[in-house]
Amino acid sequence: MNSHNERLYLYPVWIRVWHMTNALLCLILIITGLSIQFSNPSTVVKFKVAVSVHNIAGTILAISYALFFIGNLFTRNGVFYVIEVKGFLNRMMAQFRYYTIGIFRNESPPFPVTVNSKFNPLQQFSYVALMYALVPLVILSGLGLLYPEITVNSIMGASGLDITDLIHLAAGFLITIFMCIHIYFCTIGKTPTSNFKSMIDGYHESH
Amino acid sequence: MNYKTNIRPAWVVLLMLLGFAIIFILAKRNDTVSPVSQKTQQVEPESKTIFDILSFKNAPENENCLKCHGQSKYTFENNESGKMVNKRMYSELIVSRNDFYVSNHRQFKCTDCHSEDYGTFPHSGNLRMEAKATCIDCHGGDEKYAKFEFEKIDTAFMASVHSQKHSEDFTCWMCHNPHTYKINARSNENLKETIAYDNLICLNCHGDIKNYQLLTDKKKPNLIDKHDWLPNQASHFTSVRCIECHARNEDTLIVAHHVVPKAMAVRKCESCHAKNSILYASLYKYQVEENIQKSGLIKGLFFRETSTIGPDQNQTLNIISLCIFGLTLGIIFLHAIFRYKNSK
């Protein structure tokens, strides 16, 4: 347990660079993705521009994800994503209780940030689901749409391209939902802006 | 937390990706159809078809013609020398038995459409001037053929660039050889085969300089170069019929015949990859209706309104997504309000 006002260096440069790149690319991909999906002559971003930007940003995201993936295979940062299965559900419920009740009673967070445990159980679950399920899905399905030749023609009688499209949209949608919640939850820090500062200077301020 | 006893999720994903790659390669092996193999699929079954030709109604009579016109040479006795002479048959006068006896007109006898005078050899020179019947001559105004809408096809064809630019030289037979024509879009359940069959009709002239030059002195454009602006060109060529972009699509005609000048061809991605796309008008509209009945749950439930990539959305999914999104923002908003009040 850390003392109050302790500054922990939790986010090394590569994580911060990757995180910022990722955030920016996700925003671009959401905006252009929506423009493509709901394309009509009055869409803010023109269809042709939206498609090109989406394809380029998607490719960069895939490369950036590969770096993140390799980084988490071999550096210490990968340890934060390891879920201790035993009692995990209870720990998640405790964190959920904190966010829904405890926080309004000014209780202390049940799983304070330490050098060995950067994420609380809910963060851990959502980040693993995001980075190791949704993002790979969105990248692979995106690749299948970018090069339709590689997409399987039919899956159980349905068009492979339609299934790929649906996976891409569903994963993209869930990532968008994640981003909204993620950005809001970042305001739950020592001050509403302290977590945003952490992602710039690398230091986490405990509250 | 004991890190050493647990596995990093990245390794799990890596293993899954490896498994996925293997499944993917196996699945691709089963369903990869290259344009070349499609063409082979299209042509070979017919040329290899084994059937009893004589079982067709007028086959014995037709054999009188096909014994010469069914092969690349013909033999006759020279009256003056008394010798048997072999001559080469002009390629355009050859009718393949294999093609004819799987075509729509297979029950016809040759003299149903050609003069009875062809019964004598050598044929009279005047017979070359014989007027050829068009589709409408037999199929027009007939109740039995009403569903094929020959009159509408004729009107669309007359307005097409083919008819307008080439006057009467360009007839139905340019694309639909009466000796080999076989109905395809309505009877074939394999979409890719239908596309390949229909595109082959266009390529017969636009992909073959010999036939192209019969109608024009213009230089034949290279189709690959002309379509170099098209993303995923190979996929478009095997998944889209030429007429989807080069002919005016009408809801009521399954196969559009109003071929438009190249300047009017579809060039915008949105025209197809968008809501109310032109593809809904003909082939795909027909296919989607068929698919809902035939291909069951997945396609029927989820892909009723979807075609390919883009905004042909499923309205139910749109509403569900919007509700989830609204709910998320609502909860965030309430949470923030309570936090703000609490902090005071």
Interface residues (C-beta under 8 A of the other chain):
Chain A: I36 Q37 F38 S39 N40 F47 K48 V51 F69 N72 L73 G78 V79 Y81 V82 I83 E84 V85 Y99 I103 F104 N106 N116 S117 V128 M131 Y132 P136 L140 L145 Y147 P148 E149 I150 V152 N153 S154 I155 M156 G157 A158 S159 L161 D162 I163 D165 L166 L169 F173 T176 I177 C180 I181 Y184 T187 I188
Chain B: M1 N2 Y3 N6 I7 R8 P9 A10 W11 V12 V13 L14 L17 F20 F24 A27 K28 D31 T32 V33 N232 A234 S235 C269 E270 H273 A274 K275 S295 G296 I298 K299 F302 F303 T306 T308 I309 G310 P311 Q313 L317 S321 I324 F325 T328 L329 I332 H335 A336 F338 R339 N342
